[in-house]
Amino acid sequence: MAASNVLRSSAGRITRFRSSPSQNTLPAVPTTRAGFSTTPHACKRRTKDNNASRGVSSLYGSGPRENLSMSDVPLPKPRDFKPKIAMDENHGLWGFFPSQGKLLWTPKETEEHGRPWAVEELRKKSWEDLHALWWVCCKERNMLATSKVELARGALGFGEREIEMRDEAVQKSMRAIKHALTERYYTWQDAVDVAKSDIEIDLESQDGQAYKPSAYEDEPETSDAWTEQPQRSTMTTKPEKEATA
């Protein structure tokens, strides 16, 4: 019974403590708004997309939409200076282009070319002419290869067929040059074989004179007696008379 009385007294105290609002509630804190409030009304920007640098461009020289403290100060202008670079007008790299300062030919200009060289025509050319013509064809192919790269880079969509036709004509000329040189090489090789079998030709001569004719035998001396004709006597003699008895 004593234990139940103790529990009843403690429960009564708890209920009395909860029922008294004046003792348990805290005083209300007054709410105030700070002067640096970050509400949308206070931080609203004047630009539409909230970009403070909108309209400022260093490339086009446009300034901000609002005047700043340095807006009326003239800005320094760069010096109008273009350095002149010395360039060789006959530089070898110009050979990769149609002409000096020209990047590409038009399709009509590319089609204007002659026919390839024939082998019959090249057989009459000298070694120097064939050598010069070979390097002219090499420069032409280099120029056409550069034009192909520029057409592909620019995606122009024209000129490929004309370049291929011109390149094929140049390759035919180069094949004809090799044909003529091969014929000359075989002819020279045959001549060397014939010279080795000739006793009057020394291919290993140190003095630079390969042809050394052998000494001919001295011709026998002939008298001029056979050329002399006998002289006929002009005196006429009478026959002697027969002796008479």
C-alpha positions as CSV (number, residue, x, y, z in Angstrom):
1,M,0.0,0.0,0.0
2,A,2.9,2.4,0.8
3,A,4.4,1.8,-2.7
4,S,1.1,2.7,-4.4
5,N,0.8,5.9,-2.5
6,V,4.3,7.0,-3.5
7,L,3.5,6.3,-7.2
8,R,0.2,8.3,-6.9
9,S,1.9,11.3,-5.4
10,S,4.7,11.4,-8.1
11,A,2.2,11.1,-10.9
12,G,0.2,14.0,-9.5
13,R,3.2,16.2,-9.4
14,I,4.0,15.4,-13.1
15,T,0.5,16.3,-14.2
16,R,0.6,19.5,-12.3
17,F,3.9,20.5,-13.8
18,R,2.7,20.0,-17.4
19,S,-0.5,21.8,-16.7
20,S,1.2,25.1,-15.7
21,P,2.0,26.9,-19.0
22,S,3.6,29.9,-17.4
23,Q,6.4,27.9,-16.0
24,N,7.3,25.8,-19.0
25,T,7.1,28.1,-22.1
26,L,10.0,30.3,-23.3
27,P,9.6,34.0,-24.1
28,A,9.0,34.8,-27.7
29,V,12.0,36.2,-29.7
30,P,11.2,39.3,-31.8
31,T,11.9,38.7,-35.5
32,T,13.8,41.4,-37.3
33,R,15.1,41.7,-41.0
34,A,18.8,42.5,-41.5
35,G,19.9,45.4,-43.7
36,F,22.0,43.1,-45.9
37,S,19.2,40.7,-46.7
38,T,19.7,38.4,-49.7
39,T,16.1,38.3,-50.7
40,P,15.3,38.4,-54.5
41,H,14.0,42.0,-54.2
42,A,17.2,43.3,-52.8
43,C,19.6,41.4,-55.2
44,K,17.6,41.9,-58.4
45,R,20.0,42.7,-61.3
46,R,19.3,45.1,-64.0
47,T,20.2,42.7,-66.8
48,K,17.8,40.0,-68.0
49,D,20.0,37.0,-67.7
50,N,21.7,38.1,-64.4
51,N,25.1,38.6,-66.1
52,A,26.9,41.6,-65.0
53,S,29.4,41.5,-67.9
54,R,26.7,41.3,-70.6
55,G,27.6,43.7,-73.4
56,V,31.3,43.9,-72.5
57,S,33.5,42.7,-75.4
58,S,37.2,43.2,-75.8
59,L,37.1,42.0,-79.4
60,Y,34.4,44.4,-80.7
61,G,35.2,47.2,-78.3
62,S,31.8,47.5,-76.8
63,G,31.5,48.6,-73.2
64,P,29.0,48.0,-70.4
65,R,25.5,49.3,-70.5
66,E,26.1,51.4,-67.4
67,N,28.7,54.2,-67.1
68,L,31.6,53.3,-64.9
69,S,34.1,55.4,-63.2
70,M,36.6,55.0,-66.0
71,S,34.2,55.2,-68.9
72,D,35.2,58.7,-70.0
73,V,39.0,58.0,-69.9
74,P,40.3,57.4,-73.4
75,L,42.0,54.0,-73.8
76,P,45.4,53.8,-75.4
77,K,45.4,52.5,-79.0
78,P,48.0,50.0,-80.2
79,R,50.5,51.2,-82.8
80,D,49.6,50.5,-86.4
81,F,52.7,48.6,-87.2
82,K,53.0,45.7,-89.6
83,P,56.5,44.3,-89.8
84,K,57.8,43.7,-93.2
85,I,59.3,40.2,-93.5
86,A,61.9,39.8,-96.2
87,M,60.9,37.0,-98.5
88,D,62.6,35.4,-101.5
89,E,60.4,35.6,-104.6
90,N,62.2,32.7,-106.1
91,H,61.9,30.5,-103.0
92,G,61.7,26.8,-103.7
93,L,58.5,26.3,-101.7
94,W,56.6,28.4,-104.3
95,G,57.0,25.3,-106.6
96,F,54.3,23.6,-104.5
97,F,51.7,26.1,-105.7
98,P,50.5,27.1,-109.2
99,S,52.1,30.5,-109.0
100,Q,53.3,32.9,-106.4
101,G,50.5,33.9,-104.0
102,K,48.0,31.6,-105.7
103,L,46.7,28.6,-103.7
104,L,44.7,26.6,-106.3
105,W,43.9,26.5,-110.0
106,T,40.4,26.6,-111.2
107,P,39.1,23.4,-112.9
108,K,39.4,25.1,-116.3
109,E,43.0,26.1,-115.7
110,T,43.8,22.6,-114.5
111,E,42.4,21.1,-117.7
112,E,44.6,23.3,-119.9
113,H,47.6,21.0,-120.5
114,G,49.3,19.4,-123.4
115,R,49.7,15.7,-124.3
116,P,52.3,13.5,-122.7
117,W,55.8,13.2,-124.2
118,A,56.3,10.2,-126.5
119,V,59.3,7.8,-126.4
120,E,60.1,8.6,-130.0
121,E,60.5,12.3,-129.1
122,L,62.6,11.6,-126.0
123,R,65.1,9.4,-127.9
124,K,66.4,12.6,-129.6
125,K,66.9,14.5,-126.3
126,S,70.2,14.8,-124.6
127,W,71.0,13.6,-121.1
128,E,70.7,17.2,-119.7
129,D,67.3,17.7,-121.4
130,L,65.9,14.4,-120.0
131,H,67.2,15.3,-116.5
132,A,65.6,18.7,-116.6
133,L,62.3,17.3,-117.9
134,W,62.2,14.7,-115.2
135,W,62.5,17.3,-112.4
136,V,59.9,19.5,-114.1
137,C,57.5,16.5,-113.9
138,C,58.4,16.0,-110.2
139,K,57.6,19.7,-109.4
140,E,54.3,19.3,-111.3
141,R,53.3,16.3,-109.3
142,N,54.2,18.0,-106.1
143,M,52.0,21.0,-107.0
144,L,49.1,18.6,-107.9
145,A,49.5,16.7,-104.6
146,T,49.3,20.1,-102.7
147,S,46.2,21.0,-104.6
148,K,44.6,17.6,-103.6
149,V,45.3,18.3,-99.9
150,E,43.8,21.8,-100.1
151,L,40.7,20.6,-101.8
152,A,40.2,17.9,-99.2
153,R,40.8,20.4,-96.3
154,G,38.4,23.0,-97.7
155,A,35.8,20.4,-98.8
156,L,35.2,22.4,-101.9
157,G,33.7,19.5,-103.9
158,F,35.3,20.2,-107.3
159,G,38.5,19.9,-109.1
160,E,39.4,16.3,-108.2
161,R,38.7,14.9,-111.7
162,E,40.8,17.6,-113.4
163,I,43.7,17.0,-111.1
164,E,43.7,13.3,-111.7
165,M,43.7,13.7,-115.4
166,R,46.6,16.1,-115.3
167,D,48.5,13.8,-112.9
168,E,48.0,10.9,-115.3
169,A,49.5,12.8,-118.2
170,V,52.6,13.8,-116.1
171,Q,53.1,10.1,-115.1
172,K,52.9,9.0,-118.7
173,S,55.7,11.5,-119.6
174,M,57.8,10.2,-116.7
175,R,57.3,6.6,-117.8
176,A,58.4,7.6,-121.3
177,I,61.6,9.2,-119.9
178,K,62.5,6.0,-118.0
179,H,61.8,4.0,-121.2
180,A,64.2,6.1,-123.2
181,L,66.9,5.9,-120.5
182,T,66.5,2.2,-120.3
183,E,67.1,1.8,-124.0
184,R,70.2,3.9,-123.8
185,Y,71.5,1.8,-120.9
186,Y,71.1,-1.4,-122.8
187,T,72.8,0.2,-125.9
188,W,75.7,1.3,-123.8
189,Q,76.0,-2.1,-122.2
190,D,76.1,-3.8,-125.6
191,A,78.8,-1.3,-126.7
192,V,80.9,-2.2,-123.7
193,D,80.7,-5.9,-124.5
194,V,81.8,-5.2,-128.0
195,A,84.7,-3.0,-126.8
196,K,86.0,-5.7,-124.5
197,S,86.5,-8.0,-127.5
198,D,88.4,-5.3,-129.5
199,I,92.1,-5.4,-129.0
200,E,92.5,-1.8,-130.0
201,I,90.3,-0.6,-127.1
202,D,91.5,-0.4,-123.5
203,L,88.7,0.3,-121.1
204,E,91.1,0.3,-118.1
205,S,93.4,2.9,-119.6
206,Q,94.9,5.3,-117.0
207,D,95.6,8.2,-119.4
208,G,91.9,8.5,-120.4
209,Q,92.4,7.4,-124.0
210,A,90.6,4.1,-124.5
211,Y,91.1,3.8,-128.2
212,K,94.7,2.8,-129.0
213,P,95.1,1.7,-132.6
214,S,98.0,-0.8,-133.2
215,A,101.0,0.3,-135.3
216,Y,100.9,-0.6,-138.9
217,E,103.8,-2.4,-140.7
218,D,106.1,-0.2,-142.8
219,E,105.3,-0.4,-146.5
220,P,108.2,-1.9,-148.5
221,E,110.1,0.6,-150.6
222,T,109.4,0.2,-154.3
223,S,111.6,1.4,-157.1
224,D,110.4,3.7,-159.7
225,A,112.0,1.6,-162.6
226,W,108.7,0.2,-163.6
227,T,107.4,3.7,-164.2
228,E,110.2,4.5,-166.6
229,Q,109.5,3.7,-170.2
230,P,112.4,2.7,-172.6
231,Q,113.4,5.4,-175.0
232,R,113.0,4.6,-178.6
233,S,115.9,5.6,-181.0
234,T,114.9,8.0,-183.7
235,M,117.8,7.1,-186.0
236,T,117.0,4.6,-188.8
237,T,119.7,2.2,-190.0
238,K,119.9,0.7,-193.4
239,P,120.5,-3.0,-193.6
240,E,124.0,-4.0,-194.6
241,K,124.4,-5.3,-198.2
242,E,125.0,-8.9,-198.6
243,A,128.6,-9.7,-199.4
244,T,129.2,-10.4,-203.0
245,A,131.6,-12.9,-204.1
